[in-house]
């Protein structure tokens, strides 16, 4: 049985690998469903620690919005660096957007 820190190392390698979860699991000799469950659990722990008093929060990055990026129906576009842009609909899930921005910021 692996420890939490071992799973965190595996998940870190998964994120850096650029492989799909199933391909990575096969290469590592890990059950893909177990890996998927551990990934979800770690993600959930991260979200909970952001909202729990007394816990260390993750570093937040501010993103500048340009007025010209606003679209008439409430959508907007975020430039996240390195020429990458994310178009965000008027109604969006803030947690999902935050996760997406975190992924984009961590990739070269």
ZIHUWO-V142860 format. One record per residue. N is the residue number from 1. RES is the residue in one letter. PSI is psi as a letter, one per 30 degrees, with the letter a starting at -180 (* if undefined). Layout:
N RES PSI
N RES PSI
//
This chain:
1 X k
2 X l
3 X l
4 X e
5 X e
6 X e
7 X e
8 X e
9 X e
10 X e
11 X e
12 X e
13 X e
14 X e
15 X e
16 X f
17 X e
18 X g
19 X l
20 X l
21 X e
22 X e
23 X e
24 X e
25 X e
26 X e
27 X e
28 X f
29 X h
30 X k
31 X k
32 X e
33 X e
34 X e
35 X e
36 X e
37 X e
38 X e
39 X e
40 X e
41 X e
42 X e
43 X e
44 X e
45 X e
46 X e
47 X e
48 X e
49 X f
50 X e
51 X f
52 X k
53 X k
54 X f
55 X l
56 X k
57 X l
58 X l
59 X k
60 X k
61 X k
62 X k
63 X k
64 X k
65 X k
66 X k
67 X e
68 X f
69 X f
70 X k
71 X k
72 X f
73 X g
74 X f
75 X l
76 X l
77 X k
78 X k
79 X k
80 X g
81 X l
82 X h
83 X g
84 X k
85 X k
86 X k
87 X k
88 X k
89 X l
90 X e
91 X j
92 X l
93 X j
94 X e
95 X e
96 X e
97 X e
98 X e
99 X e
100 X e
101 X e
102 X e
103 X e
104 X e
105 X f
106 X f
107 X k
108 X *
//
